[in-house]
Amino acid sequence: MATVKKKVTTKKKVTPKRKVSAKRPPSRKTSLLGASPRYHTFKLEKDIRFFNLRVTRQTIYWSVLLIFILIMQLWILTTQIDVIHTIDAINGR
């Protein structure tokens, strides 16, 4: 009997070559941003009043908050003064 030798072949792993992408400038997403804003010069208009008082809900909310804070500060101040007078009376001054 004759022995048959088998040829052993090794397969090389083929690594795919990476494609070099062409450098492109970053694209602008104009559809998400909308139209570009129009820029104006820094010239002042004649009809601008700087000190306008418009009473809105936010103005009322801030006013109520300010009044509440002032009342609380006065209450804390009077309480501190009462405590100081009480401590002075106990110490005999």
PyMOL Python script that loads the backbone (N, CA, C, O; Angstrom):
from pymol import cmd

cmd.read_pdbstr("""\
ATOM      1  N   MET A   1       0.807  -1.154   0.000  1.00  0.00           N
ATOM      2  CA  MET A   1       0.000   0.000   0.000  1.00  0.00           C
ATOM      3  C   MET A   1       0.866   1.238   0.000  1.00  0.00           C
ATOM      4  O   MET A   1       1.870   1.371   0.699  1.00  0.00           O
ATOM      5  N   ALA A   2       0.407   2.095  -0.812  1.00  0.00           N
ATOM      6  CA  ALA A   2       1.158   3.339  -0.944  1.00  0.00           C
ATOM      7  C   ALA A   2       0.477   4.406  -0.084  1.00  0.00           C
ATOM      8  O   ALA A   2      -0.747   4.512  -0.015  1.00  0.00           O
ATOM      9  N   THR A   3       1.302   5.152   0.536  1.00  0.00           N
ATOM     10  CA  THR A   3       0.750   6.243   1.355  1.00  0.00           C
ATOM     11  C   THR A   3       0.723   7.507   0.532  1.00  0.00           C
ATOM     12  O   THR A   3       1.682   7.856  -0.156  1.00  0.00           O
ATOM     13  N   VAL A   4      -0.378   8.166   0.622  1.00  0.00           N
ATOM     14  CA  VAL A   4      -0.541   9.411  -0.123  1.00  0.00           C
ATOM     15  C   VAL A   4      -0.349  10.566   0.851  1.00  0.00           C
ATOM     16  O   VAL A   4      -0.986  10.659   1.900  1.00  0.00           O
ATOM     17  N   LYS A   5       0.531  11.408   0.459  1.00  0.00           N
ATOM     18  CA  LYS A   5       0.770  12.575   1.314  1.00  0.00           C
ATOM     19  C   LYS A   5      -0.165  13.695   0.895  1.00  0.00           C
ATOM     20  O   LYS A   5      -0.302  14.031  -0.281  1.00  0.00           O
ATOM     21  N   LYS A   6      -0.798  14.255   1.912  1.00  0.00           N
ATOM     22  CA  LYS A   6      -1.680  15.383   1.654  1.00  0.00           C
ATOM     23  C   LYS A   6      -0.877  16.659   1.811  1.00  0.00           C
ATOM     24  O   LYS A   6      -0.057  16.798   2.717  1.00  0.00           O
ATOM     25  N   LYS A   7      -1.135  17.576   0.912  1.00  0.00           N
ATOM     26  CA  LYS A   7      -0.466  18.862   0.997  1.00  0.00           C
ATOM     27  C   LYS A   7      -1.218  19.746   1.997  1.00  0.00           C
ATOM     28  O   LYS A   7      -2.433  19.922   1.912  1.00  0.00           O
ATOM     29  N   VAL A   8      -0.488  20.270   2.903  1.00  0.00           N
ATOM     30  CA  VAL A   8      -1.069  21.157   3.909  1.00  0.00           C
ATOM     31  C   VAL A   8      -0.832  22.588   3.442  1.00  0.00           C
ATOM     32  O   VAL A   8       0.304  23.034   3.284  1.00  0.00           O
ATOM     33  N   THR A   9      -1.923  23.282   3.231  1.00  0.00           N
ATOM     34  CA  THR A   9      -1.795  24.685   2.824  1.00  0.00           C
ATOM     35  C   THR A   9      -2.341  25.561   3.945  1.00  0.00           C
ATOM     36  O   THR A   9      -3.371  25.266   4.552  1.00  0.00           O
ATOM     37  N   THR A  10      -1.637  26.615   4.192  1.00  0.00           N
ATOM     38  CA  THR A  10      -2.100  27.563   5.210  1.00  0.00           C
ATOM     39  C   THR A  10      -2.677  28.772   4.501  1.00  0.00           C
ATOM     40  O   THR A  10      -2.092  29.309   3.561  1.00  0.00           O
ATOM     41  N   LYS A  11      -3.820  29.177   4.969  1.00  0.00           N
ATOM     42  CA  LYS A  11      -4.465  30.355   4.380  1.00  0.00           C
ATOM     43  C   LYS A  11      -4.008  31.593   5.134  1.00  0.00           C
ATOM     44  O   LYS A  11      -3.984  31.616   6.364  1.00  0.00           O
ATOM     45  N   LYS A  12      -3.654  32.602   4.392  1.00  0.00           N
ATOM     46  CA  LYS A  12      -3.270  33.865   5.000  1.00  0.00           C
ATOM     47  C   LYS A  12      -4.515  34.698   5.225  1.00  0.00           C
ATOM     48  O   LYS A  12      -5.419  34.757   4.391  1.00  0.00           O
ATOM     49  N   LYS A  13      -4.527  35.326   6.355  1.00  0.00           N
ATOM     50  CA  LYS A  13      -5.664  36.199   6.645  1.00  0.00           C
ATOM     51  C   LYS A  13      -5.522  37.467   5.817  1.00  0.00           C
ATOM     52  O   LYS A  13      -4.486  38.132   5.819  1.00  0.00           O
ATOM     53  N   VAL A  14      -6.579  37.769   5.127  1.00  0.00           N
ATOM     54  CA  VAL A  14      -6.571  38.958   4.285  1.00  0.00           C
ATOM     55  C   VAL A  14      -7.171  40.099   5.084  1.00  0.00           C
ATOM     56  O   VAL A  14      -8.321  40.020   5.516  1.00  0.00           O
ATOM     57  N   THR A  15      -6.404  41.154   5.281  1.00  0.00           N
ATOM     58  CA  THR A  15      -6.916  42.317   5.984  1.00  0.00           C
ATOM     59  C   THR A  15      -7.399  43.321   4.948  1.00  0.00           C
ATOM     60  O   THR A  15      -6.654  43.695   4.043  1.00  0.00           O
ATOM     61  N   PRO A  16      -8.631  43.750   5.080  1.00  0.00           N
ATOM     62  CA  PRO A  16      -9.131  44.711   4.090  1.00  0.00           C
ATOM     63  C   PRO A  16      -8.445  46.060   4.271  1.00  0.00           C
ATOM     64  O   PRO A  16      -8.227  46.520   5.391  1.00  0.00           O
ATOM     65  N   LYS A  17      -8.120  46.668   3.171  1.00  0.00           N
ATOM     66  CA  LYS A  17      -7.463  47.964   3.218  1.00  0.00           C
ATOM     67  C   LYS A  17      -8.510  49.033   3.501  1.00  0.00           C
ATOM     68  O   LYS A  17      -9.611  49.019   2.951  1.00  0.00           O
ATOM     69  N   ARG A  18      -8.135  49.947   4.367  1.00  0.00           N
ATOM     70  CA  ARG A  18      -9.047  51.020   4.717  1.00  0.00           C
ATOM     71  C   ARG A  18      -9.053  52.052   3.605  1.00  0.00           C
ATOM     72  O   ARG A  18      -8.019  52.417   3.045  1.00  0.00           O
ATOM     73  N   LYS A  19     -10.240  52.498   3.315  1.00  0.00           N
ATOM     74  CA  LYS A  19     -10.364  53.525   2.290  1.00  0.00           C
ATOM     75  C   LYS A  19     -10.095  54.884   2.916  1.00  0.00           C
ATOM     76  O   LYS A  19     -10.623  55.206   3.981  1.00  0.00           O
ATOM     77  N   VAL A  20      -9.293  55.654   2.265  1.00  0.00           N
ATOM     78  CA  VAL A  20      -8.998  56.993   2.738  1.00  0.00           C
ATOM     79  C   VAL A  20     -10.072  57.912   2.186  1.00  0.00           C
ATOM     80  O   VAL A  20     -10.219  58.074   0.975  1.00  0.00           O
ATOM     81  N   SER A  21     -10.818  58.509   3.105  1.00  0.00           N
ATOM     82  CA  SER A  21     -11.895  59.384   2.650  1.00  0.00           C
ATOM     83  C   SER A  21     -11.336  60.768   2.342  1.00  0.00           C
ATOM     84  O   SER A  21     -10.402  61.248   2.984  1.00  0.00           O
ATOM     85  N   ALA A  22     -11.920  61.364   1.376  1.00  0.00           N
ATOM     86  CA  ALA A  22     -11.481  62.698   0.984  1.00  0.00           C
ATOM     87  C   ALA A  22     -11.928  63.694   2.047  1.00  0.00           C
ATOM     88  O   ALA A  22     -13.036  63.594   2.574  1.00  0.00           O
ATOM     89  N   LYS A  23     -11.077  64.638   2.354  1.00  0.00           N
ATOM     90  CA  LYS A  23     -11.417  65.637   3.371  1.00  0.00           C
ATOM     91  C   LYS A  23     -12.388  66.634   2.769  1.00  0.00           C
ATOM     92  O   LYS A  23     -12.128  67.256   1.739  1.00  0.00           O
ATOM     93  N   ARG A  24     -13.511  66.759   3.448  1.00  0.00           N
ATOM     94  CA  ARG A  24     -14.539  67.685   3.002  1.00  0.00           C
ATOM     95  C   ARG A  24     -14.745  68.743   4.073  1.00  0.00           C
ATOM     96  O   ARG A  24     -14.584  68.469   5.263  1.00  0.00           O
ATOM     97  N   PRO A  25     -15.096  69.930   3.661  1.00  0.00           N
ATOM     98  CA  PRO A  25     -15.407  70.941   4.677  1.00  0.00           C
ATOM     99  C   PRO A  25     -16.696  70.540   5.396  1.00  0.00           C
ATOM    100  O   PRO A  25     -17.550  69.881   4.802  1.00  0.00           O
ATOM    101  N   PRO A  26     -16.849  70.930   6.671  1.00  0.00           N
ATOM    102  CA  PRO A  26     -18.057  70.535   7.406  1.00  0.00           C
ATOM    103  C   PRO A  26     -19.301  71.116   6.745  1.00  0.00           C
ATOM    104  O   PRO A  26     -19.342  72.278   6.339  1.00  0.00           O
ATOM    105  N   SER A  27     -20.295  70.272   6.658  1.00  0.00           N
ATOM    106  CA  SER A  27     -21.511  70.721   5.988  1.00  0.00           C
ATOM    107  C   SER A  27     -22.359  71.532   6.954  1.00  0.00           C
ATOM    108  O   SER A  27     -22.353  71.273   8.157  1.00  0.00           O
ATOM    109  N   ARG A  28     -23.068  72.486   6.446  1.00  0.00           N
ATOM    110  CA  ARG A  28     -23.936  73.321   7.261  1.00  0.00           C
ATOM    111  C   ARG A  28     -25.341  72.758   7.223  1.00  0.00           C
ATOM    112  O   ARG A  28     -25.847  72.379   6.167  1.00  0.00           O
ATOM    113  N   LYS A  29     -25.942  72.710   8.352  1.00  0.00           N
ATOM    114  CA  LYS A  29     -27.299  72.197   8.430  1.00  0.00           C
ATOM    115  C   LYS A  29     -28.269  73.377   8.403  1.00  0.00           C
ATOM    116  O   LYS A  29     -28.787  73.800   9.436  1.00  0.00           O
ATOM    117  N   THR A  30     -28.491  73.874   7.246  1.00  0.00           N
ATOM    118  CA  THR A  30     -29.357  75.048   7.139  1.00  0.00           C
ATOM    119  C   THR A  30     -30.809  74.687   7.353  1.00  0.00           C
ATOM    120  O   THR A  30     -31.611  75.542   7.726  1.00  0.00           O
ATOM    121  N   SER A  31     -31.159  73.436   7.124  1.00  0.00           N
ATOM    122  CA  SER A  31     -32.560  73.070   7.294  1.00  0.00           C
ATOM    123  C   SER A  31     -32.960  73.100   8.764  1.00  0.00           C
ATOM    124  O   SER A  31     -34.116  73.384   9.078  1.00  0.00           O
ATOM    125  N   LEU A  32     -32.027  72.812   9.670  1.00  0.00           N
ATOM    126  CA  LEU A  32     -32.352  72.835  11.088  1.00  0.00           C
ATOM    127  C   LEU A  32     -32.294  74.241  11.664  1.00  0.00           C
ATOM    128  O   LEU A  32     -33.040  74.569  12.586  1.00  0.00           O
ATOM    129  N   LEU A  33     -31.424  75.059  11.133  1.00  0.00           N
ATOM    130  CA  LEU A  33     -31.252  76.391  11.686  1.00  0.00           C
ATOM    131  C   LEU A  33     -32.195  77.410  11.082  1.00  0.00           C
ATOM    132  O   LEU A  33     -32.448  78.447  11.694  1.00  0.00           O
ATOM    133  N   GLY A  34     -32.700  77.153   9.944  1.00  0.00           N
ATOM    134  CA  GLY A  34     -33.570  78.114   9.289  1.00  0.00           C
ATOM    135  C   GLY A  34     -32.753  79.118   8.500  1.00  0.00           C
ATOM    136  O   GLY A  34     -31.575  78.900   8.218  1.00  0.00           O
ATOM    137  N   ALA A  35     -33.379  80.192   8.159  1.00  0.00           N
ATOM    138  CA  ALA A  35     -32.695  81.217   7.380  1.00  0.00           C
ATOM    139  C   ALA A  35     -31.665  81.923   8.245  1.00  0.00           C
ATOM    140  O   ALA A  35     -31.841  82.035   9.459  1.00  0.00           O
ATOM    141  N   SER A  36     -30.602  82.395   7.635  1.00  0.00           N
ATOM    142  CA  SER A  36     -29.567  83.082   8.391  1.00  0.00           C
ATOM    143  C   SER A  36     -30.102  84.433   8.864  1.00  0.00           C
ATOM    144  O   SER A  36     -30.841  85.098   8.137  1.00  0.00           O
ATOM    145  N   PRO A  37     -29.733  84.837  10.072  1.00  0.00           N
ATOM    146  CA  PRO A  37     -30.247  86.100  10.599  1.00  0.00           C
ATOM    147  C   PRO A  37     -29.652  87.287   9.853  1.00  0.00           C
ATOM    148  O   PRO A  37     -28.522  87.240   9.367  1.00  0.00           O
ATOM    149  N   ARG A  38     -30.417  88.313   9.779  1.00  0.00           N
ATOM    150  CA  ARG A  38     -29.920  89.537   9.142  1.00  0.00           C
ATOM    151  C   ARG A  38     -29.291  90.410  10.216  1.00  0.00           C
ATOM    152  O   ARG A  38     -29.886  90.671  11.262  1.00  0.00           O
ATOM    153  N   TYR A  39     -28.101  90.845   9.938  1.00  0.00           N
ATOM    154  CA  TYR A  39     -27.385  91.649  10.906  1.00  0.00           C
ATOM    155  C   TYR A  39     -27.609  93.127  10.608  1.00  0.00           C
ATOM    156  O   TYR A  39     -27.619  93.565   9.458  1.00  0.00           O
ATOM    157  N   HIS A  40     -27.788  93.871  11.690  1.00  0.00           N
ATOM    158  CA  HIS A  40     -28.006  95.304  11.556  1.00  0.00           C
ATOM    159  C   HIS A  40     -26.796  96.039  12.119  1.00  0.00           C
ATOM    160  O   HIS A  40     -25.997  95.468  12.862  1.00  0.00           O
ATOM    161  N   THR A  41     -26.678  97.265  11.768  1.00  0.00           N
ATOM    162  CA  THR A  41     -25.582  98.066  12.295  1.00  0.00           C
ATOM    163  C   THR A  41     -25.925  98.482  13.715  1.00  0.00           C
ATOM    164  O   THR A  41     -27.034  98.254  14.198  1.00  0.00           O
ATOM    165  N   PHE A  42     -24.964  99.088  14.364  1.00  0.00           N
ATOM    166  CA  PHE A  42     -25.155  99.496  15.749  1.00  0.00           C
ATOM    167  C   PHE A  42     -25.688 100.921  15.866  1.00  0.00           C
ATOM    168  O   PHE A  42     -25.516 101.563  16.902  1.00  0.00           O
ATOM    169  N   LYS A  43     -26.308 101.402  14.853  1.00  0.00           N
ATOM    170  CA  LYS A  43     -26.886 102.734  14.914  1.00  0.00           C
ATOM    171  C   LYS A  43     -28.150 102.692  15.757  1.00  0.00           C
ATOM    172  O   LYS A  43     -28.970 101.784  15.624  1.00  0.00           O
ATOM    173  N   LEU A  44     -28.296 103.675  16.616  1.00  0.00           N
ATOM    174  CA  LEU A  44     -29.469 103.733  17.468  1.00  0.00           C
ATOM    175  C   LEU A  44     -30.639 104.342  16.714  1.00  0.00           C
ATOM    176  O   LEU A  44     -30.485 105.270  15.919  1.00  0.00           O
ATOM    177  N   GLU A  45     -31.795 103.800  16.986  1.00  0.00           N
ATOM    178  CA  GLU A  45     -32.989 104.365  16.386  1.00  0.00           C
ATOM    179  C   GLU A  45     -33.444 105.555  17.212  1.00  0.00           C
ATOM    180  O   GLU A  45     -33.097 105.670  18.387  1.00  0.00           O
ATOM    181  N   LYS A  46     -34.204 106.421  16.614  1.00  0.00           N
ATOM    182  CA  LYS A  46     -34.626 107.638  17.299  1.00  0.00           C
ATOM    183  C   LYS A  46     -35.779 107.397  18.268  1.00  0.00           C
ATOM    184  O   LYS A  46     -35.948 108.167  19.214  1.00  0.00           O
ATOM    185  N   ASP A  47     -36.574 106.353  18.060  1.00  0.00           N
ATOM    186  CA  ASP A  47     -37.777 106.161  18.853  1.00  0.00           C
ATOM    187  C   ASP A  47     -37.588 105.239  20.057  1.00  0.00           C
ATOM    188  O   ASP A  47     -38.568 104.861  20.699  1.00  0.00           O
ATOM    189  N   ILE A  48     -36.368 104.878  20.368  1.00  0.00           N
ATOM    190  CA  ILE A  48     -36.142 103.955  21.475  1.00  0.00           C
ATOM    191  C   ILE A  48     -36.200 104.722  22.793  1.00  0.00           C
ATOM    192  O   ILE A  48     -35.500 105.717  22.984  1.00  0.00           O
ATOM    193  N   ARG A  49     -37.053 104.235  23.701  1.00  0.00           N
ATOM    194  CA  ARG A  49     -37.100 104.768  25.059  1.00  0.00           C
ATOM    195  C   ARG A  49     -36.462 103.717  25.953  1.00  0.00           C
ATOM    196  O   ARG A  49     -36.906 102.570  26.004  1.00  0.00           O
ATOM    197  N   PHE A  50     -35.430 104.120  26.646  1.00  0.00           N
ATOM    198  CA  PHE A  50     -34.692 103.149  27.445  1.00  0.00           C
ATOM    199  C   PHE A  50     -35.456 102.758  28.695  1.00  0.00           C
ATOM    200  O   PHE A  50     -35.497 101.582  29.056  1.00  0.00           O
ATOM    201  N   PHE A  51     -36.060 103.729  29.358  1.00  0.00           N
ATOM    202  CA  PHE A  51     -36.776 103.468  30.602  1.00  0.00           C
ATOM    203  C   PHE A  51     -38.268 103.319  30.331  1.00  0.00           C
ATOM    204  O   PHE A  51     -39.047 104.234  30.600  1.00  0.00           O
ATOM    205  N   ASN A  52     -38.653 102.198  29.813  1.00  0.00           N
ATOM    206  CA  ASN A  52     -40.063 101.894  29.622  1.00  0.00           C
ATOM    207  C   ASN A  52     -40.514 100.990  30.758  1.00  0.00           C
ATOM    208  O   ASN A  52     -39.783 100.084  31.160  1.00  0.00           O
ATOM    209  N   LEU A  53     -41.687 101.224  31.265  1.00  0.00           N
ATOM    210  CA  LEU A  53     -42.221 100.376  32.313  1.00  0.00           C
ATOM    211  C   LEU A  53     -43.427  99.642  31.775  1.00  0.00           C
ATOM    212  O   LEU A  53     -44.482 100.228  31.533  1.00  0.00           O
ATOM    213  N   ARG A  54     -43.250  98.351  31.594  1.00  0.00           N
ATOM    214  CA  ARG A  54     -44.369  97.513  31.182  1.00  0.00           C
ATOM    215  C   ARG A  54     -44.647  96.549  32.326  1.00  0.00           C
ATOM    216  O   ARG A  54     -43.771  95.775  32.709  1.00  0.00           O
ATOM    217  N   VAL A  55     -45.833  96.587  32.863  1.00  0.00           N
ATOM    218  CA  VAL A  55     -46.196  95.707  33.958  1.00  0.00           C
ATOM    219  C   VAL A  55     -46.699  94.397  33.369  1.00  0.00           C
ATOM    220  O   VAL A  55     -47.721  94.355  32.684  1.00  0.00           O
ATOM    221  N   THR A  56     -45.965  93.336  33.650  1.00  0.00           N
ATOM    222  CA  THR A  56     -46.326  92.006  33.175  1.00  0.00           C
ATOM    223  C   THR A  56     -46.519  91.099  34.384  1.00  0.00           C
ATOM    224  O   THR A  56     -46.362  91.532  35.525  1.00  0.00           O
ATOM    225  N   ARG A  57     -46.852  89.869  34.134  1.00  0.00           N
ATOM    226  CA  ARG A  57     -46.988  88.910  35.230  1.00  0.00           C
ATOM    227  C   ARG A  57     -45.667  88.722  35.963  1.00  0.00           C
ATOM    228  O   ARG A  57     -45.631  88.604  37.188  1.00  0.00           O
ATOM    229  N   GLN A  58     -44.596  88.697  35.203  1.00  0.00           N
ATOM    230  CA  GLN A  58     -43.287  88.507  35.817  1.00  0.00           C
ATOM    231  C   GLN A  58     -42.941  89.688  36.729  1.00  0.00           C
ATOM    232  O   GLN A  58     -42.327  89.497  37.779  1.00  0.00           O
ATOM    233  N   THR A  59     -43.327  90.901  36.336  1.00  0.00           N
ATOM    234  CA  THR A  59     -43.099  92.072  37.180  1.00  0.00           C
ATOM    235  C   THR A  59     -43.840  91.932  38.498  1.00  0.00           C
ATOM    236  O   THR A  59     -43.306  92.266  39.555  1.00  0.00           O
ATOM    237  N   ILE A  60     -45.069  91.440  38.434  1.00  0.00           N
ATOM    238  CA  ILE A  60     -45.864  91.261  39.644  1.00  0.00           C
ATOM    239  C   ILE A  60     -45.260  90.164  40.522  1.00  0.00           C
ATOM    240  O   ILE A  60     -45.196  90.319  41.742  1.00  0.00           O
ATOM    241  N   TYR A  61     -44.820  89.065  39.920  1.00  0.00           N
ATOM    242  CA  TYR A  61     -44.211  87.980  40.693  1.00  0.00           C
ATOM    243  C   TYR A  61     -42.957  88.460  41.416  1.00  0.00           C
ATOM    244  O   TYR A  61     -42.769  88.158  42.594  1.00  0.00           O
ATOM    245  N   TRP A  62     -42.105  89.198  40.725  1.00  0.00           N
ATOM    246  CA  TRP A  62     -40.876  89.693  41.350  1.00  0.00           C
ATOM    247  C   TRP A  62     -41.190  90.711  42.441  1.00  0.00           C
ATOM    248  O   TRP A  62     -40.501  90.750  43.461  1.00  0.00           O
ATOM    249  N   SER A  63     -42.208  91.525  42.247  1.00  0.00           N
ATOM    250  CA  SER A  63     -42.579  92.513  43.262  1.00  0.00           C
ATOM    251  C   SER A  63     -43.083  91.816  44.524  1.00  0.00           C
ATOM    252  O   SER A  63     -42.705  92.195  45.633  1.00  0.00           O
ATOM    253  N   VAL A  64     -43.930  90.805  44.365  1.00  0.00           N
ATOM    254  CA  VAL A  64     -44.435  90.053  45.523  1.00  0.00           C
ATOM    255  C   VAL A  64     -43.289  89.366  46.238  1.00  0.00           C
ATOM    256  O   VAL A  64     -43.239  89.361  47.468  1.00  0.00           O
ATOM    257  N   LEU A  65     -42.369  88.787  45.488  1.00  0.00           N
ATOM    258  CA  LEU A  65     -41.219  88.125  46.097  1.00  0.00           C
ATOM    259  C   LEU A  65     -40.344  89.117  46.860  1.00  0.00           C
ATOM    260  O   LEU A  65     -39.867  88.810  47.953  1.00  0.00           O
ATOM    261  N   LEU A  66     -40.133  90.285  46.301  1.00  0.00           N
ATOM    262  CA  LEU A  66     -39.337  91.317  46.963  1.00  0.00           C
ATOM    263  C   LEU A  66     -39.997  91.758  48.260  1.00  0.00           C
ATOM    264  O   LEU A  66     -39.320  91.887  49.280  1.00  0.00           O
ATOM    265  N   ILE A  67     -41.293  91.988  48.241  1.00  0.00           N
ATOM    266  CA  ILE A  67     -42.011  92.405  49.453  1.00  0.00           C
ATOM    267  C   ILE A  67     -41.942  91.309  50.516  1.00  0.00           C
ATOM    268  O   ILE A  67     -41.725  91.601  51.692  1.00  0.00           O
ATOM    269  N   PHE A  68     -42.125  90.055  50.112  1.00  0.00           N
ATOM    270  CA  PHE A  68     -42.034  88.937  51.061  1.00  0.00           C
ATOM    271  C   PHE A  68     -40.652  88.870  51.701  1.00  0.00           C
ATOM    272  O   PHE A  68     -40.541  88.677  52.912  1.00  0.00           O
ATOM    273  N   ILE A  69     -39.606  89.027  50.909  1.00  0.00           N
ATOM    274  CA  ILE A  69     -38.239  88.966  51.438  1.00  0.00           C
ATOM    275  C   ILE A  69     -37.985  90.115  52.402  1.00  0.00           C
ATOM    276  O   ILE A  69     -37.365  89.916  53.447  1.00  0.00           O
ATOM    277  N   LEU A  70     -38.452  91.309  52.071  1.00  0.00           N
ATOM    278  CA  LEU A  70     -38.251  92.452  52.968  1.00  0.00           C
ATOM    279  C   LEU A  70     -38.982  92.260  54.298  1.00  0.00           C
ATOM    280  O   LEU A  70     -38.436  92.570  55.356  1.00  0.00           O
ATOM    281  N   ILE A  71     -40.203  91.754  54.249  1.00  0.00           N
ATOM    282  CA  ILE A  71     -40.959  91.508  55.485  1.00  0.00           C
ATOM    283  C   ILE A  71     -40.261  90.457  56.341  1.00  0.00           C
ATOM    284  O   ILE A  71     -40.170  90.603  57.560  1.00  0.00           O
ATOM    285  N   MET A  72     -39.769  89.401  55.703  1.00  0.00           N
ATOM    286  CA  MET A  72     -39.070  88.363  56.464  1.00  0.00           C
ATOM    287  C   MET A  72     -37.781  88.896  57.087  1.00  0.00           C
ATOM    288  O   MET A  72     -37.447  88.527  58.213  1.00  0.00           O
ATOM    289  N   GLN A  73     -37.056  89.752  56.378  1.00  0.00           N
ATOM    290  CA  GLN A  73     -35.834  90.333  56.937  1.00  0.00           C
ATOM    291  C   GLN A  73     -36.146  91.220  58.138  1.00  0.00           C
ATOM    292  O   GLN A  73     -35.423  91.195  59.134  1.00  0.00           O
ATOM    293  N   LEU A  74     -37.221  92.004  58.047  1.00  0.00           N
ATOM    294  CA  LEU A  74     -37.600  92.847  59.182  1.00  0.00           C
ATOM    295  C   LEU A  74     -38.026  92.008  60.381  1.00  0.00           C
ATOM    296  O   LEU A  74     -37.698  92.346  61.518  1.00  0.00           O
ATOM    297  N   TRP A  75     -38.750  90.925  60.141  1.00  0.00           N
ATOM    298  CA  TRP A  75     -39.174  90.042  61.228  1.00  0.00           C
ATOM    299  C   TRP A  75     -37.965  89.404  61.909  1.00  0.00           C
ATOM    300  O   TRP A  75     -37.914  89.323  63.136  1.00  0.00           O
ATOM    301  N   ILE A  76     -36.987  88.948  61.111  1.00  0.00           N
ATOM    302  CA  ILE A  76     -35.773  88.340  61.670  1.00  0.00           C
ATOM    303  C   ILE A  76     -34.988  89.376  62.457  1.00  0.00           C
ATOM    304  O   ILE A  76     -34.455  89.065  63.523  1.00  0.00           O
ATOM    305  N   LEU A  77     -34.908  90.594  61.956  1.00  0.00           N
ATOM    306  CA  LEU A  77     -34.178  91.652  62.643  1.00  0.00           C
ATOM    307  C   LEU A  77     -34.820  91.984  63.993  1.00  0.00           C
ATOM    308  O   LEU A  77     -34.121  92.116  64.998  1.00  0.00           O
ATOM    309  N   THR A  78     -36.135  92.118  64.016  1.00  0.00           N
ATOM    310  CA  THR A  78     -36.805  92.422  65.298  1.00  0.00           C
ATOM    311  C   THR A  78     -36.673  91.259  66.273  1.00  0.00           C
ATOM    312  O   THR A  78     -36.540  91.483  67.476  1.00  0.00           O
ATOM    313  N   THR A  79     -36.707  90.039  65.789  1.00  0.00           N
ATOM    314  CA  THR A  79     -36.529  88.880  66.665  1.00  0.00           C
ATOM    315  C   THR A  79     -35.122  88.866  67.253  1.00  0.00           C
ATOM    316  O   THR A  79     -34.949  88.561  68.433  1.00  0.00           O
ATOM    317  N   GLN A  80     -34.122  89.191  66.448  1.00  0.00           N
ATOM    318  CA  GLN A  80     -32.745  89.240  66.951  1.00  0.00           C
ATOM    319  C   GLN A  80     -32.584  90.337  68.001  1.00  0.00           C
ATOM    320  O   GLN A  80     -31.897  90.147  69.005  1.00  0.00           O
ATOM    321  N   ILE A  81     -33.216  91.478  67.766  1.00  0.00           N
ATOM    322  CA  ILE A  81     -33.131  92.584  68.737  1.00  0.00           C
ATOM    323  C   ILE A  81     -33.801  92.190  70.050  1.00  0.00           C
ATOM    324  O   ILE A  81     -33.280  92.501  71.122  1.00  0.00           O
ATOM    325  N   ASP A  82     -34.955  91.506  69.985  1.00  0.00           N
ATOM    326  CA  ASP A  82     -35.622  91.040  71.200  1.00  0.00           C
ATOM    327  C   ASP A  82     -34.754  90.048  71.964  1.00  0.00           C
ATOM    328  O   ASP A  82     -34.688  90.102  73.192  1.00  0.00           O
ATOM    329  N   VAL A  83     -34.095  89.151  71.258  1.00  0.00           N
ATOM    330  CA  VAL A  83     -33.212  88.179  71.908  1.00  0.00           C
ATOM    331  C   VAL A  83     -32.056  88.889  72.586  1.00  0.00           C
ATOM    332  O   VAL A  83     -31.687  88.538  73.707  1.00  0.00           O
ATOM    333  N   ILE A  84     -31.484  89.872  71.931  1.00  0.00           N
ATOM    334  CA  ILE A  84     -30.352  90.617  72.518  1.00  0.00           C
ATOM    335  C   ILE A  84     -30.804  91.360  73.778  1.00  0.00           C
ATOM    336  O   ILE A  84     -30.087  91.370  74.779  1.00  0.00           O
ATOM    337  N   HIS A  85     -31.994  91.985  73.735  1.00  0.00           N
ATOM    338  CA  HIS A  85     -32.506  92.688  74.922  1.00  0.00           C
ATOM    339  C   HIS A  85     -32.773  91.706  76.061  1.00  0.00           C
ATOM    340  O   HIS A  85     -32.515  92.031  77.220  1.00  0.00           O
ATOM    341  N   THR A  86     -33.277  90.531  75.761  1.00  0.00           N
ATOM    342  CA  THR A  86     -33.539  89.514  76.776  1.00  0.00           C
ATOM    343  C   THR A  86     -32.230  89.027  77.407  1.00  0.00           C
ATOM    344  O   THR A  86     -32.147  88.871  78.625  1.00  0.00           O
ATOM    345  N   ILE A  87     -31.221  88.790  76.587  1.00  0.00           N
ATOM    346  CA  ILE A  87     -29.912  88.344  77.107  1.00  0.00           C
ATOM    347  C   ILE A  87     -29.295  89.440  77.948  1.00  0.00           C
ATOM    348  O   ILE A  87     -28.698  89.149  78.984  1.00  0.00           O
ATOM    349  N   ASP A  88     -29.418  90.699  77.535  1.00  0.00           N
ATOM    350  CA  ASP A  88     -28.884  91.809  78.333  1.00  0.00           C
ATOM    351  C   ASP A  88     -29.615  91.910  79.676  1.00  0.00           C
ATOM    352  O   ASP A  88     -28.986  92.193  80.695  1.00  0.00           O
ATOM    353  N   ALA A  89     -30.921  91.684  79.691  1.00  0.00           N
ATOM    354  CA  ALA A  89     -31.685  91.761  80.934  1.00  0.00           C
ATOM    355  C   ALA A  89     -31.272  90.625  81.884  1.00  0.00           C
ATOM    356  O   ALA A  89     -31.208  90.820  83.098  1.00  0.00           O
ATOM    357  N   ILE A  90     -30.998  89.457  81.331  1.00  0.00           N
ATOM    358  CA  ILE A  90     -30.580  88.326  82.182  1.00  0.00           C
ATOM    359  C   ILE A  90     -29.194  88.573  82.753  1.00  0.00           C
ATOM    360  O   ILE A  90     -28.944  88.246  83.913  1.00  0.00           O
ATOM    361  N   ASN A  91     -28.301  89.132  81.981  1.00  0.00           N
ATOM    362  CA  ASN A  91     -26.928  89.374  82.438  1.00  0.00           C
ATOM    363  C   ASN A  91     -26.854  90.566  83.388  1.00  0.00           C
ATOM    364  O   ASN A  91     -25.836  90.738  84.059  1.00  0.00           O
ATOM    365  N   GLY A  92     -27.880  91.382  83.469  1.00  0.00           N
ATOM    366  CA  GLY A  92     -27.925  92.474  84.416  1.00  0.00           C
ATOM    367  C   GLY A  92     -27.251  93.735  83.917  1.00  0.00           C
ATOM    368  O   GLY A  92     -26.758  94.517  84.729  1.00  0.00           O
ATOM    369  N   ARG A  93     -27.211  93.949  82.696  1.00  0.00           N
ATOM    370  CA  ARG A  93     -26.583  95.174  82.195  1.00  0.00           C
ATOM    371  C   ARG A  93     -27.532  96.310  82.196  1.00  0.00           C
ATOM    372  O   ARG A  93     -27.168  97.419  81.805  1.00  0.00           O
TER     373      ARG A  93
END
""", "prot")
cmd.dss("prot")
cmd.show_as("cartoon", "prot")
cmd.util.cbc("prot")
cmd.orient("prot")
